[in-house]
Structures are given as structure tokens and as C-alpha cells.
Amino acid sequence: MGEGSRFPPSGGSGLSYVEINISKARMAALFSILPFADKSSLMMMIMMTIGVLNVAVSVNNDHSSNNRETADVVSGNGSKPFPWDKMRLPKHVIPVHYDLLLHPNLTTLTFTGFARIEITVNQQTSSVILHSKHLQITRATIQRRMRNTHTEKEVMVLEYPPFEQIALLAAFPLHVGQNYTVSIEYSANLSESFHGFYKSTYRTQEGEVRVLASTQFEPTAARMAFPCFDEPSFKARFSIKIRREPKHLALSNMPIVKSVNVANWLVEDHFDVSVKMSTYLVAFIVSDFKSVSKMTTSGIKISVYTVPDKINQADYALDAAVKLLDFYENYFSIPYPLPKQDLAAIPDFQSGAMENWGLTTYRESSLLYDPEKSSASAKLWITMIIAHELAHQWFGNLVTMEWWNDLWLNEGFAKFMEYVSVSITHPDLKVEDYFLGKCFDAMEVDALNSSHPVSTPVEDPAQIQEMFDDVSYEKGACILNMLRDYLNADVFKAGLVQYLRKYSYQNTKNEDLWNSLAHTCPLGDTQESQLQGDGFCTRNQQTSSSAHWTRREILDVTTMMNTWTLQKGFPLVTATVKGKNVHLQQEHYMKGSDSSPSTGYLWHVPLTYITSKSDTVQRFLLTTKTDVLILPEEVEWIKFNVGMNGYYIVHYEDDGWDALISLLKENHTAISSNDRASLINNVFQLVSIGKLSISKALDLSLYLKLESQIMPVFQGMNELIPMYKLMEKRDMDDVENQLKGYIVNLFKDLIDKQSWNDEGSVSERMLRSSLLLFACARKYQPCVDKAEEYFMKWKESNGTLRLPNDVKTAVYAVGAQTIEGWDFLFSKYRLPWFSTERNQIEVALSISRNKDKLQWFELGSPSIAHMVIGVTNQYSTREQLAEVKEFFNSLEEKSSQLRCVQQAIETIEENIRWMDINFEKIKIWLQNNM
């Protein structure tokens, strides 16, 4: 799924997402600058939303343990016990081919279906166990396929809803090596949720409400549309037929091969047989969409489908998809195996996007781009989402993880390939500037005790849903980027191609990837490498700066990467310079009051560094708890983790931080903007675990008055803004206002330089948008005056005046401060032709100081999801902690055990501890530096 899937608007476990201009966590921080009228009432709405959803999860999964209490739930005959007692399906029977016929009725909001599944038998059995959820099965048969005879017999159907399984009981044994056909007739309601085969609606510009039906099957919802073996490893081919009214069109993974008029009012579309794939990748849509199309250089037809009124917003996505599919075919050296790739914008869509093979689906804001109205950040976001889903056509679709514990093999790779591909196909977006932000986001979650390894055992649907998080996506991408930097780009690419070729149309585990990469050797300008008989690389590098490279060393990719995927968290590397010797020590970085150094955690850390004497990147592999790096000469400063390519943070002991702070104040451009951003991040993370004083981190922040690059500025805001948010509920107005004034003053010169137009690069435009929103929210008067002037002119034109896209959020935010302005914005929000600006208007409406206005919100909106993060992440009192704990403890047990709940509680506890330690120090520092 696209990353929007991880934190869906309705509060599920998975996001992404309206990533408006930077990462989720950064948007949360920016949202947190907004002065909500009544945070307690907002929290109650949030809690109600989360609570209802978590209760639903709990109710649906309250029998999801591995050991079944009873297996007597049956369909029709209570005398038969259910013949299977595990959550995972048995391997006795394997599907080979599905023939599916579906007929959705968009008036009654129901559908009927017929599934014919060809199976082979691996172990003799008298039952076929498969998945089914909310399907009313009316008839089922099993047919033995002999040479000249076909014996079809009706079978009893048992069901076990807690495991979402059904059993077909055959009257005869199913023999090993024999082929059989299972046929099932059924009916169901179109789902009212955003999973399975569900109903979606949209409103035309004339106000007419139209209905369509679409699918979202990942991870475990194909079983809501047809009975199936709904696990990734049960790959099969699919032949799909859809019945529809003549005024509609049907889409599926493959092209239509023929259409048959079943009646004057009914057409049956027959789609070509699919390639071998997992059930969660099956898709179909029945709608009145329109499309635009182009061909790739290799002859693949690319089409973008959307509601008719928005077809003029499809061109950007179409061009981007053509470029990106061409790129991936070339990069992977493996042709895209289908004749077409459709991209469909679904009006009601919970995830950011979904990688269904040949028919990728998207939230409208993740696909549609209006050159006249959409922001620069929207262009970046749309391009990256398309890149993510098209990368999945290889990573995830062609080669699929064997089970959901290795979801990161799908999502981490797709996230990583977003940056690899877009940096080549759309260099103007400078997407590489934002990658380190993903690693910071992942570390924020991964630093908690409630985090989990990248590869984590999961069984039931609730556990599977929780895998769609920052650890699977962002951390997965970051450790892959670190590995590419370690091996070098060419070697890494060669290993990926080998992996994809070897396991095409198959399922894989962690070790399959590492084995593919281990059979390619890193080759650099100064390295001699060779492949040993055991498949490992050895490297002999004569480099005086690294004792490790002066001897032959085995590069065991599997052992190295297991330290990053099989244990949670990440290392803190402490560097102490003593003359030419740099003493190194690694430990597990973890926040929390009981976060004493963890024993047993050890990583193979591929360190990189530059010094005051050399900007050439040097390397050192730290595989032990402590080690010593020998420099060729003494240096004034040393900077590790060059470009933030590694997934670790660094503490510089003794006067190491002082030297770097002096460098930033005197010549900050001596190191890259990513290095500056990583220093900002690291120094504040070290405050959280007591390695540094907050005064040292604030000393470093003083240099930001000189900064103009997007990532250091965003990182500075991301670290400083939450500090005053922690004070808001503690009656600390004086210090809070002092801190707000300090932050505004840091960025004042940069804010004053911003033009109120859409000129400049994407990064410059995104920086402008965020700075102006920040300045107006903090009531920086020059910004407020300008925004008020724009809003009045826009309002006087009845919303027809074209505002610069990059300043809209700031203008709307200021306008929404009056009741009249709020009501005017809300009237525009409800109009179809303001759909591209809906997210910006939502942000502005939420700023109202009139708490009665907040009740109008759609709690399922993307902005609410971001505000949930922004508000709860800044709770910092014991009363708030008690309120949150009491609320979740009052729910079903399953809800309070969800990882997201544990993370929320742990974060509040950390905030309380942080404030208790640092508040007085902040107060004193501000008195001395304001």
C-alpha cells in the first residue's frame, strides 16, 4: 500500500496520508503550532473516534488467539465440528486458478458472486479450508477432474467467523496429486467500510450523488469479495467477469477481452487471465469514470481514471506514470509483465494508494493535480505516491513476502524506490532532500520501548494491520539506503535484479534478499573485491584511517542486516576524540524513564565520517561494543553519518559538540544541509536521554538564524515547536511566550524574504508555504496583515480570485479567525470545485477559536488524523496521562493492547519526564539569550 495506508483518515493502524509538504511527523509538528480553541474537546472527539474504531477491531478479533476455544460454529448443521483449529490456512490444498463472476447492484448496494477455484492436493484430506467474511454462501460443490469424466458433488459448508474461515466437507477423500474444482455461489452487501468490495459515492458539480463500487483487499479483505485462500503465499491466476449496467464501465487487473450483452440492461465484461499473484492484489471497479491514456516506450498502455468532472486533473499523473514505469523497466531489467497499467482516483479511499497489479487505486488527493490550484507539495506528494505504487509492481507483486511478518520487503522497498526513481525522472523535485526526514520519523517511533523489529511475527488481522507503520515503511527504506551506501549503488542494484529474477512470481523471506545481495561484491575506486567460494565477499582496502580495512574482512550481508531487521531500535554511537584516536562505543538508544542501557543489543554499524581536514567520505565498520578508529592526523572536528545515510545517531563526547556548534555559527555551509539537519536532530535526541543539556541543544539552534535550506529549517521547527506545545497545559505562559518569540526571531529574516507568489523551485515553494503558515499562526504581524489583505480580496470576489497556491493555507488560516470568515470558508469547502483545496481549508477551519465550529468536522478527514498526532504527541501532564490511560483501559482488552495505544501512552510519559527535567533550564537559557 501507499504510505497513506498506515494512518488512514478514519483512525486505523496503518498512514499516509496527506503528507502536505514534508513527513507525517513534520506535519504533526506544524499542525501543533496552531492555537486550537479547546484542546480538551478536540481530544474528546479524537478519543471517540479512536475508541469506536478500536472497539470494532476488538469485537472482530476477540477470538483471534491461536488456540480455539471451540470449533462447533457451523453453517446449517451443528453436529459437525470445524475441521481446522489454526489462524493460518493448512497447506493441504493449493489454489491454481480462480474463475470469478461478480454482479454488483449499485441501487440495492448488494452483489452476487460465483467462484470456481481449481485446486491441487498436497496432502490427502476430506475438507477444503479457505477464507470467507460476511459472504452468504448458497451452494458449494467439489468436482473431481478426471481424463474424460467430471464428477461434481454438493458439499456441506461449515464456517468459523472468528478466524474468517469456511470448510467444505467432501463426501470423498481428496487424493494427493489430483486436480479438483471448487465452486461456490454466494451473495453479500457492498461493504460500508473502505475494505473489501465497497460502496463509494461522489457529488457532481450539479449536485447529483453518484454511486460506484471499488475494492481494497490488502491485507485480509479479498475474503469479503469472494471465497479464497487469502494469504500472500497462495498465489494463483485469476479470470474475472463483471456484470454492469451499460452506463457504467468495469475495470480489473487485466484488459477486457470481450463484452457480452446478457440483457438490454446488463453487460458482462470478460477480463483476460491474470499472471500468478496473491489475492490481496486482485481489484475491480464499477463506475462512470472517464480516462486519459498514453503508451510507454515499451508499449504498455497507461490510463488514469477519475470522476468525469475531474478528468482535467489527470494529465500530470499520466505523464509521471509513463516516466516512472519506463524507469523501473530499465532499472530492474525486467519487463513489466502486463499489457496495461491503470491508475484510478477513488472518491472514498482510506489508504493513500494501493498497488493492485495493473489497476493501482488512489485517494483523489494522491493522484489528481490541478496546475492552477494545487500546491508544490501536492506535486511532490503525487509523484512519490505513484512512484511507490509502480515500484510495488516488482517489489510486492512480482516478488511477494511469504507472510506479513516481512511486510517491509514490500513496503520498505517501495518507499526506498520512491526516492531512487523520482530523483532520476523528476530531478526538479529534489526528492533526495526529504529522505532523511523519513528516517527521523522512523526513529521517533523506534526509540520507544513499544517499537518492534522490522520483521515481527504476526498472526491475526489486527496484528497484520499494525505492521503498516513507520517501522515497516520508513525504517525499512532507511536501512536499505544504508545498505546501498555501504555496498555502493551498482552492487546493490545488481543484487536487487538478481533477487527479482530468481524469485519472480514467488514468495520470499528476509534471508532470500540477503543471500542475493551477498553474492555480489562491492567494488569501489580503491577496493579490490572478490567473491569467495562460500558466497561471501572479501575486501582488501589499504586505508590508514581505518584499521578495519587494512586486513581482509568478510562482508557478511546476512549477519549485518539481521542486526537491523531482527531487533528493534537503533544504535547511539558515542565518539570521543583523543588526539588521532577516536574511541567509539555503541548502545541501544531508547527513550523513557526506565531506559537504562539495554544489554544484548549489538549492531553492525557502517560508519561514515568527514573531518575538518578532509571532506572525502571515510568508512569504518563498527561490529563490536567498543572500538578505536585511528585518524591520519589530529582534527578540529569530526562529523559522523555523512548525509544521514546511516540509521543511527551520534554523540560527540568532551568538546566534540562545542567544535561542531562553532562550525555551524562560523561556517555552516562547510557541511551539507542534510548533515546540518542531522546535527539538529541528534542534539535534541541526546537531550531526551540525558546525554546532553537542553542548553547545549539551544546553543546549537542559534545558528538557524543563518539557515536558508529547507531540511535544516524544517528540522529546527520540528525540534523547537513541540517544546512550547509541552508548556501549553502547564500554566507556563511567560516562558511559553518567550520561547515562541525566540523561534519567530530565529526565522524572522527568512520569513521576511518570502515572496507571496508561486515562484521558485519545489523546495523553495514548500519552505515558503510552511514559513508563512507558521508566521501567521504565531501572529507575526507583517504576515497577518498581508494574509488579511489577501483574504478580504478573495472573499469579496466570492472565492473566484486566484490566490497563489503556496500562500493559501496561511491566508485561509488568518481568515478563519472571524466567525464570518470561518463560515465563508466552510461554504467553499463543501463545493466540488474546491476539492483540490479541501485539505488546506480543513487546516484553516481547525484553527477557529470558536469551539462550537469544531463539531462540524468530518472526523475521518486526513487533517484530523494529523491533528490527532500533533495534539496527543504534546500531552505533558500527569492528569492527561491518567485520562488517556483510563479511557483506553475502559475499552475492550484488545484495544488497550494495540501498539499505537502503547506508543501514545509511552510518548506522554516521556513528555512528562522531559518537562520535569528541562523546563527550568529552558527558562534560564531564554533569560540569558533573549
N, C-alpha and C positions, 0 to 999 in steps of 0.2 A: 504494500500500500504506500501511497504517498504519505509524506510525514504528517500531513494533516490528519491522518487516520489515528494518530496516537492520542490526541486530546480533542476528540470530536466535540462539536458545539454543544451537544446535549449532555456532556459530562462523563463520557465513557472513559475507558482506560487508555485509550490509545491516543496525537495531535497532528496535525499541523494545520487546518491551520491557515489562518490568515497571518502569515509572517509578514507584517506590514512593511517593515523596512530592514529589520535585522532578525535576530533569532527570537525564539519564544521567550527566553528568559530576559532578553534585552527589551522586548516589547512589554513584558510584565513590569520591568523597572520603569519604563517610560510611562506606562499607564499609572504606575504608582505615584507619579508626580501630580496626578490630577486630584483636585480637592473634592472628593466625594462628599455630598451633603451629610449623609448619615451612614457611617460605615457599619454600625450595628444592624441597621435594617437591611443594608446590602448583604451583610454576612448571613442574615436570616434567609434571604432569598437564595443565596448560594447554597446554604446548608440544606434548604428544602429541595433544591434541585439535585444535589449530590445524594441526599438521603433517599429520595424516591428511586433514583437510579440504582443505588447500592442495594436497596431492599429488593428491587427487581432482580438484580444479579443473584442475591442470596436465595430468593424464592426459587429461581430457575435452577440453582445448583446445590440445593440443600441436601441432595443425596449423591454428591459427586465424589465421595471418597472411593478409594479403590475397592474396598470390601463392601459388597452389597448386603444390606440388612435382610432384604427379602427379594425373591425373584418370582413372585407369584402374580405380578401385574400382567394381565394378558388381555388380548382383544377377543372377546366373544366366548372363550372357554376357560373358566377359572381352574380347571383340573390340570392344566399343563404348566409346568414351571418354565421360566425363561431359561434357555439353554446356555447362557453365557454370563459371566459374572465380573467382567473387567471393562474399564472405560475404553481401552483401545480394542479395536476390532481384531478378531483372530486372522491368521494368515492362511487358513484352510482353503479359502476361496478367493480368487483374484479376478477382478473385472478386466475385460479386454476391450469391450466396445459398448457404448450406450447409444440406443436409438430413443430419442425423446420427442414427444409431441405435446406441446403446451398451447392452451387456448385461454388467454386472459380475457375477461369481460370487464371493460373499463366503465361500465354502467353499474353492474352489481358488485364490482370490486372483488370478484372471485376468479378462480381459474381451475380448469380441469387439466389433468395430465395423464399421459401414458408413457411408461418407461419400460423399454425392452433392453435387458443387460445381458450380454454374452459373457460367460464366466468360464474359468478353468479351475479344476480342483487340484490342490497340492496335497491334501490330506483327507482321507475318507471321512465323510461327515453326513449327517442326515438333516442338517439345518444350514441355512444361509443367514448370516448376521450382517446387517447393514444399518445405515443411519436413516432416520426419518424424524421430522419435527413438525408438529401441527398439520400433518397431512392425514386426510380421511381416506384410508385405503378401502376400496370397494371390492377389489378382486385381485388375486395373485396366483400365478401359475409358474411351474418349473417344467421346462421342456428339455428332454434328452435329445441331443443332435447326433443321430447315427448316420451311416452312409446313405441309406435310402429311406429311412423312416424317421418320423419325428413324433415322439410321444409327449403330449402335453397334459399335465395333471394339475388340478387346482390344489392349492396348499393352504394350510392354516397359517394365519399371521398372528404372532404374539408381539406385544410391544412392551418396552420398558422405558417410559418417559424420562426418568431421572438421568439415564445415560443417552437419551435420544436415539435409542436403538429399536429395531424391529428384528424378529426372527421369522423366517419362512421355514415351516416344518415339512420336509418332504416325506412322502409315503414310501420312499425307496432310498437306499443309500446312494450318495453321490460319490463316484469312484475316482480315484487318482488318475489324472491324465485325460479324463473325459471332459467333453465340452457340453455345457448346458446353457439354456437361455431362461432368464428370469423375466417374467412380465408382470407389471403392476399397474393397475388403474387406480386413480386417486383424484381427490379434489381438495381445494383449500381456499382460504381467503387470502387476497393480496395483503401482504404484511403492512401494518400501520407503523412499524418502526422503519429504520433505514437499513435493515438487513434482510436477506432472503430475496424473494420476488416481491417487490413492494410498490405501493402506490405513491406517485409523485404528482404534484399539481403546479401550475403556474397561471399567472394572470396576463392576458394580452393587454396591449395598450388601450384597447377599447373597454377593458374591464371584465372580459369574459374569462371564467375559470375553466381551464382545460386539464384533463387527466391523462397521465401516461403511466406506464409500468416499466420499472427498471430493476436491475439486480445488484446486489453487493453480497458476495459469498465468503470472502475472506474474513475470519479464518474458518468458521464452522457453520456457515449458513446455507451452503448448497443443499443440505438436507431439508431446508424449508421450502425448496422449489421442486425437488424430485428425490425419490429414494436413491441412496447412493452410498458408496464406500468413501466416506467423506474424511479421508486422511491423505496428506500430501503424497505418501509413497504409493498409493493405489492409482497409478497413472493409467489412463485409457484413452481411446479415441471416442469422439462424440459426433453423432449425426443428429442434427436438431431441425425440427419443423415447428413453425409458429403459425397459429391461426389468428387472423386480424380482420378488422373492417377495412374496406377498400380505401377509406380516407386516411388510414394510418400506414406507417411503414414499420417493418421489423428489421432489427439488426441483431447479429450474433457474432461469434468469433470469426467465422468464415464467411465468404461471399455467398450470396444467393445463387443457386444453380437453376432453379425454376420456381415459378409460382403457379398454383392451381386454383381455379375458381371452384370452391366447394359449394357455394351457393351465390345468389346475386349479392348477398350482403356479407359474404365471408370469403377470404383469400387464405390459402395455405402456402407459406413460403418454405422452400426446402433449401437448407444451407449445406454447403459442401462438407465432407467429412473432415474433422479436425486432425491435427497432429496429436501425438500422445501427450497428455497433460493431466495435471491434478484437477480435482473437482472444483477447488476454490477459484480457478481461473476461468471457469465457464461463465458466459454472460449473454444476456439478451435484453432487448429494449423494444417496446411497442409504443410509438409516439407519432406526432405530426412534425417532427424535426425537419429542418432544411439543412443542406450541406454545401460546402465548397471543397474542391479536390485538386490535387496536384500529384505528379509522379516523381518518385526519387530517381536518381541516376541509374539504379539497377532495375527499375520498372515496377516498384512497389507503389500501389495506389494509396495515397494518404488523403483522408477525408476528415473534416471537422464538422460535427453535427451539433445543432443548437436549436432552441425555440426560434420560430420564424422571425420574431421581432428583433432578435439579436444577431442575425446572421452577418451583419456588417461588422461585428466584433470578432469574427473568426479568422481573419486573414493573418494576423500576427502569429497565432498558434500554428496555423497551417505551415507558414514558412519556416518557423522554428522546428516543427516536427520533421519536415523534409531534410533540413540541415542535420539534425541530430541523428536521424535514422541512417543517413549516409555516413556520418561519422562513426557510428557504432559498427556498421558492417565493415568498415575499413579497419577500425581499431581491433576488433575481435577476430578479424579474418574469417568470419563465419557468416554466410548469407542469412539474412532474415528469412525464416522458413515459410512465411505465409504470403499470399498474394496481395494482401491489403492490411492497412492499419487505420482503424477508425478512432477518432478522439471525440467523445460525446460529453457535452456540458449538461449536467443533470440539475434541474432547479432545486430539488430537495436532495441533498447529498451530505452525509455525515462526515465522511473522510475527506482528506484533501484531494485524493485521487486514488484510483485502483488500476492495477496493471493487467487486467483481463487480457489474455492473449489475442491480439488482433482487434480488440474493442476496449480500449482504455477509457475509463469514465472519470469525470472530474466534477468538483464543485464549480459552479459558474465563475466564481472569482479566481479560480485556479487555472482557467483556460481562456476566458474572454477578455479581450483588450481593446479599449476604445482610445485611439490616438488622441482624440480631443479631450477626453475626460479622465483617463486612467493615469495613475501616478508612475513615477520612475520605479518605485519599489514594486509596483504591480508587474511591470515588465520583467524585472529580475525574478520575482517570485514565480510567475507563469513559466518563464523559460526553464527555471530549475525544476519545477514540478514535472513538466513534460520530459525533461532530461531524465528525471528519476524513473518515471513510468516506462520510458522506452529502454532504459538500461535493464529494467526488470525482464524485458523480452528475452534477454540472455541469462542474466542472474536472477533466478527465481522461476522463470517459465521454462527455458530450455534445460537448465540445471536447477533442481529444486532441493531444498533441505529435506532430509528424511523425516524429521519431526520438528515440531515448533520450538523445541529447546534450542535449536540452531537457527532460529529466525534471522539472526544477524547476518547469516550467509546471504540471505535475500536483501534485507533492508540496509545493513551496513554497506554492502557493495553498491546498492543503488544510490545511496546517499553520497558515497565517495565518488561514484562516477558522474554525479551531477557536476561536480567541480572540474573533473578531468575533461568532460565533454564541453561544457559551456565555456570554459576558458579558451577552447580552440574555436568553437563555432560562433561564439558571440564575445570576442575579446573586448568590445567596448563596455561590457557589463562589469569587467574586472572582478569576476566572481571569486577569484582567489583571495580577495581582501576579506572575505567573510568566513572562510573555512575555520580559522582559529576560534571564531565565536561559537561554532558548533562544539568544539572541544571544551570551551569554558562552560557551555550549557550542560554537557555530559558530566563534567567534573562536579558541578553544583549538586547533582543528584548522587553521583558516585562517591562523594565524600561522606555520605550518610551511612550509618550502620545498617539501615534498611535497604541499601542497594543490593544488587545481585550480580553474579558473574555474567558476562556476555552470553555464555552458554549455560543455561539453567534448566534443570528438569521441570517439566510441566506435564499435567495430565488433563485436567478438566477445562471446559471452555473459558471459565473465569480466569484461571491461571494463564491460559494462552493469550487472552485479551491483554493481560498485564504485561506481556512481553513486548507489546508495541509501544515502547517508551524510548527515552533518550539514550539508555544504555545500548539497546539493540541498534538504533539508528545512528546517533551521533558518536557514541564511543566506538561502535563498530567501524564507522568511517574513519575516525581519528587513528585507530590502531592500524588500519590498512594504509593510511597515508604515512604513518611512521615506518611501516614495513617497506613501503615503496622507497622512501628516502634512504632506508638502510641498505636495501638490495641494489638500488638505482632503478630508474623508471623503465629502462629497456628490459632488464631481467624480470622485473615484476610483471610487466606486460606479457612477456613470453610465458611466464608461469601461469598467468590467468588464461591465456589462449589454450595452453596445454590442458588445463583443468576443464575448460568449457568443451573442448573437443572430446576429451576422454569420457566425460560424464553426460554428454548430450542425451536428453530425454530420460535421464536417470535421476536418482536422488543421492544426496551426499551428506557426509558428516564433516565436522571440523578438520579431522585428520586428512581427509581427501584433498582439501585445499593445500594444507601444509606440505603434503607429500608432492604435490605438483610443483610447488614453489621450491622445494628442497632439491629438485632435480634440475634446477637452473642455477648458474653460478654468477655472483656479482662481478661485473667487470668495470673497472674504473681506469682513469688515465694512468694511475701509478700502481695498479694492482695486477698481480699475477694470480689467476684463479684457475682451479681445475676441479673436475667432478671426480670424487673418489668412487671406488667400487661399491661402497655401501650407500651411495646416493647422496652423501653429504658433500658440501663444498669445503675446500680449504683455501685459505687466503694467506699470502705471504707479502706483507707490506712493510718496507723499511721506512718507518716514520719516527723520528726522535721524540715527537710529542706524545707518543703512545706506546707504553711498554707492551701493551696487549698486541699491537700489530707488529712487533718485532719478532714474534715467534709464530709458527704455523698454528692456525686455530681452526677448529671445525665450526662451521656455521650451521648449527642445528636449528633450522627454522621451526620445526615442530616443538622442540623443548622451549625455545624462546617464546613462541606465540602462545603456548599453553599457559605461560605465566600471565598473559594479558587476557585470556579468554576464560580460564577455568577458576580464577579467583576474582573477587570483587575489588573495587577500588583502584588506586593508582599510587605510585611512589612519590614521596618527597625526597629529593636528593639534596643533601647539605654539602656545600663546598667550602672548605677552609684553606685559604692560600697561605703557605709558609715558604717564602722565598720562591724557588722554582717548583716546589712541590704543592700539588693541590690534593688535599685529603678529602676523599669522598665517602659519604655514608648514605645509605638508603633506608627508608622506613615507610610504613603504611600511613598515608595521610588520611586522617579521619576526624571529623568534627564531633563535638559532643562532650558533655561534662565527664563522661567515663571513658573518653577516647585516649587512654594511655597507650603508648606504642604497642601495636599488635605484634605478637610473636608468630613466627611461622610464615609470614608474608615475605616473598622474595621475587623480584622481577629481573629479567634480563633487559637492562635499560640501554638502548643505543644512544648514548650521549653525543651531542654535537656542541661545539663551542667556538667562539671567536674571542680575541683579546685586543687590548689597546695597541699591541704591536703587530697584529695580523688580522685582516678581515677574511682570510681564507678559512673556510669551514673545516675544522678538525673533528675527528671522531674517536670515541672511546667506548667500548662495550663493558658496562658495569654488570657483572653477573654474581657478585658477592655482596655481603652486607657492607663491607668497607673495602676501600682500595685507594691507591695513590696514583695520581696522574703526574707525570714529570714534564714540565714545560721547557722549551729550549732556552728561555731567558725569563727574567722577572718581568712582571707586567703591572700596570696601574689598575687595570680592571679586567675581569673575565665575565663573559655572558654565555651561559649555557642555554640549550634548547633553542638553537638558532631558527628564527622564523616560526617558532612554536610548532615545529613539525613533530615533536615528541609528546606523548600523552603522560607528562609528569610535570611537577613544579619544582622550583629550585629555591633553596635558602642559601644566602651568601653570608657566612659567619664573619665574626670580627668586624673589620671595617669594609667588608665587601659591598654591603648595601650603600654605605656612605659614598664609596667611589662611584657607584652607578648613579646615585642621585645627583652627584656633582656633574657627571657626564650629561645627564638629561638637562640640567639647568644651564650648562655652558655650551653644549653642542649636541642637542638631542638627535639631530639628523645623522650623527655618526653611526647609529644603528637603525635598522629598518623600522617602519611603522608597526609591523607585526611584533618585532622584538620589544618595542616600547609598550604596546598593548599587553604583551605577556608579562612585562615587569609590573605594570599596574595591577594586573590580575593577581600575580603571585604575591606581591607585597601585602595586599589586603587578605589573601587567603592565609598567610602566615600569622596575621593578627588574630584570626579566628581560632587558631590552635595555640596561641600564646608564645609563638616563636619570636614575634616582633611586637613592639608597642604600637598602638594606633597613631601616636605622634610621628613615628618614623614613616608610616604609610602616608599620613597627611603631608609630611615634608616632601615626599616624592610627588604628591599631587600638585604642588605649587608650580611645577614645570608646565602643567597643562595650559597655563596662560599663553604659552608659546606654541601650542599644538594646533595643527590645522587638518590633520589627516583623519579620515572617518573612523577607523578602528580604535586608535587610542582615545579619541574623543568619546566614542560610544562606550568604551570600556571604563573610562573615567566616570561618565554619568552612571554607568551600571553599578559601580562601586560606591559612589558618593550619595546618590539619590536615596537608596534604601536606608542610609544612616539616619536621615531626618524622618523618614517614614517610621522608623522604630521608635522615635520620640513622640509621635503624634498622640498616642493614647496615655502618655505618662505625665501630662501637665508640665511639659518642659518647654513652654512656648519661647522663652528668651533664647535658650541655646538652639532650639529648633530654627528660629528665625535667623539667628546668627549664621547657622550652617547653611541655610538656604541662600542668604546673602553672599556667603563665601563662594558657593557653587556658581551663582549667577555672575559674580565678579570674575571668576576663573574664565568663563566662556563669553564674557561681555564683548570683548573685542571681536571675537569670531562671529557672534550674533550680529553685531553692528555691520559687519562686512557682507551679510547675506542680502542678496537682491530678492525682490518679491516677484520672481518670474520663474520660468521653467528652463532657464539656460544652464549649460554645463554638462558634465559627464553624469552618468547614473549615480556614482558615488557622491559627487558634489550636490546633486539634487536631493538625494536621500539625507545627506547631512543637513542641508538647508531645511527640509521638512521637519526633521526631528528637533533641530535647534530652535526653530520658530515656535513649534508647539510647546517646547519646554519653557521658552521665554514668556510666552503668553500665559501659560498655566501658572507660572511663578509671578505673574503680574509685573513683568518688566515693562515699564510704561511706554517706551518707544514702540515696542512690539504690540502692546494692547491698542494703542492709538491707531496704528496702521491697520490692524485687523478689524477694528470697529469701523473704520472708513470703508474698507472693502465690503464688510458685511452689510452696511447700510445701502451701498450702491447695488449689491446683489439682491437684497430684499426688495428695494424699490423697483428693480426690473422683474420682480416676481420669479426670480431664480433663473432668468434667461441670460443674464450677463455671464460671460465665460470667465471664471476665476482661474488664475494659474494653478495647475494641478498640485504643485508642491507646497502651496500655502493654504490649501483648502481646509485641512484639519485645524490649523491654528485659527483661521478666520471663523469657521463654524464653532469652534470651542469658545471663542470670545462672544460670538453672537448668542450662544445658548445660555449666557448668564442672565438674560432677562426672560421673563415669562413669555413675552410676545415673541422674542427671537426663538425661544425653545419651541413654541407652538408652530411657528413658521417652518422651522427645520423638520419637525415631525411630520408636517403635512407633505413636505417634499420627499421625505424618507419613504412614504407609502406609495409613491408613484413609480410605475415600472421603468420610466426612462431615467430615473436616478439610481438604478441598480448598481452601476459601477462605482457610485459614491456612497453606497449604503454603509460600508464599514467605517468610512470617515465620519459620516453623520452619527453613527452609533456612538463613536468615541465622544463626539461633541455633546450629544444628548446626555450622556452619562455624567457629565461634569456639572450638571444643574445643581444649584444649591437648594432647590425646592424638592424635598424628598418625596413629595406626592407624585412627582413626574416619573420617578424611577419605576413605579409599579407598571408603567406601560411597556416595560422591556420584554422582548422575547428572550426568555431565559436560555433558549437553545442557540442563541446567536454566537458567532465566533468571538466577538468582542467581550461578551460575558465570560467566555472561557478564559480569555487573557486577564480579565479583571479578577476572576477567581484566584488566579496565580498571583497577580500583583497585590491583592488585598491580604490573602491568607499568609503569603510569604513574609509579610511585615508585622504580623502579630507578635507582640513582645512583652505581654504582661501575663502574670500567673492566672489572673481572672479569665483572660481569653483562652489560655491553655485549658483551664478547667472546663470552660464552656464547650470547647471543641471536643475534649475527651468525653464529657457527659453525653454530648449529642451522639457521637458515634457508638458509644457503649450502649446506648438505648436502642440501637438498631439490631437487626439480626446478627448473630455472631460472625457470619461470613463477611459482613460489611466492615466491621471493625478490624478484621484481619487483612483487608486489602492493602497491598503495598503502598498505594497512593495515600491511604489514610495514615499509615505508619510514617510515611515521609513527611506529611503535613505536621503531625504531632512532633516529630523529631526536629523539624525546622523551627517550630515555635519555641521548643525547649532551648535550641541553640541561640535563637534571638534573645531570649531572656538572659541567658548566661552571658552573651556578648555585651548586652547593655549594662549588666551589673558590673562588668569588668571595665568597660571602656568609656562610659558616659562622662565621668569626672575628668578623665584625661582629654576627651574631646573639648570639654568646656574650657579647660586651662589652655589647650593649644590654640583655640579660637581667640581667647583673650590676648594671647601673645602674638598672633599673626594677622589680626584684622585691623 
